[in-house]
Amino acid sequence: MPDSFVSWVLLAAIPVLLVVGGLSALHWSRYIGTLTRLHRSRSGPQAALAPSTVAWLELRGEQQYRRAYRRTWELVGVLALGLAVALAVG
């Protein structure tokens, strides 16, 4: 059982880091998947997709990129905050 406050903070940070890191990886994966679908729609044998479909894929790619970028910086922020608390207390 942890006996100091720093140990409790570090233990509490582990699930937060796992969740935020998992969300970040999920959004980057979705972004790459959207880019792949967009590339296939432009260069595949069915390159004559409706312009609305291509526009939707482009919009979806931008949304996924913004989410992935935001989640990545949230992960960095959580890491920095945890490190700052650990250094300040310990």
N, C-alpha and C positions, 0 to 999 in steps of 0.2 A: 504494500500500500504506500503510495507517495506521501511523503511527510512535509514537503515544502510547497509553497504556492506556485513556484516556477514549475515544479513537476506536474501539478494539476493543470496549469495553463498549457503546457506542452501536450499533455494527454488529451485535453479538450480540443486542441488544434488539429489533431490527427484526423478525426472524422470530417471536420470542416474542410481540410485540405483535400481529402479523398473525394468529397462531394463536388467541390469547386473544380478540382482537377478533372474529375470524370465528366462534368458538364462541358468543360473546355474542350476535352478530347472529342466528345460527342458532336459539338458544334463544328469543330474543324473537320471532322469526318463527314458531316452533312455538307459542308461547304465544298469539299473535294468531290463528293458525289454529285453535287449540283453542277460543278464545272465539267465533270466527266459527261454527264447527260447533255449539257449544252454543247460540248465539243462533238459528241456523237450526233446530235441533232443537226449540226451544221455540216458535218463531213461524211456522214453515213449514207447508205443507199437511199434512205428516206429523207434526204436533205431538204426536201420541199415541205417542211412542216409549216403549219400556219404561223404567221408572224406573231400572233397573240401567244402561241406556245413558247416561241423563242423569247419574247419579251417577258413572259412569266418566269422562264428559267433564269433570265438575267436578273430580274428583280429578286427572285428567290436566292440567287447567289450572293447578291449584295446584302440581303438580310442576314444570311448565314455568316457572311464574313464579319459583319458588325457584331453579331452575337458572339462569335468565336473570339474576336479581338477583345471585346468587353470582358468575357469570362477569363481570358488569359491574364488581363490586367487585374482582375479581381483576385486571381490566384497569387499573383505577385504581391498584391496589397496584403493579403492574408499572411503570406510568408513574412513580409517585412514587419507587419504588426506583431506577429508572434515572436519574431527575433528581437524587436524593440522591447517588448514586455519582458522577455526572458533576460535580456541584458540589463534592463532597468531594475528588475527585482533581484536578480541573482548576481 
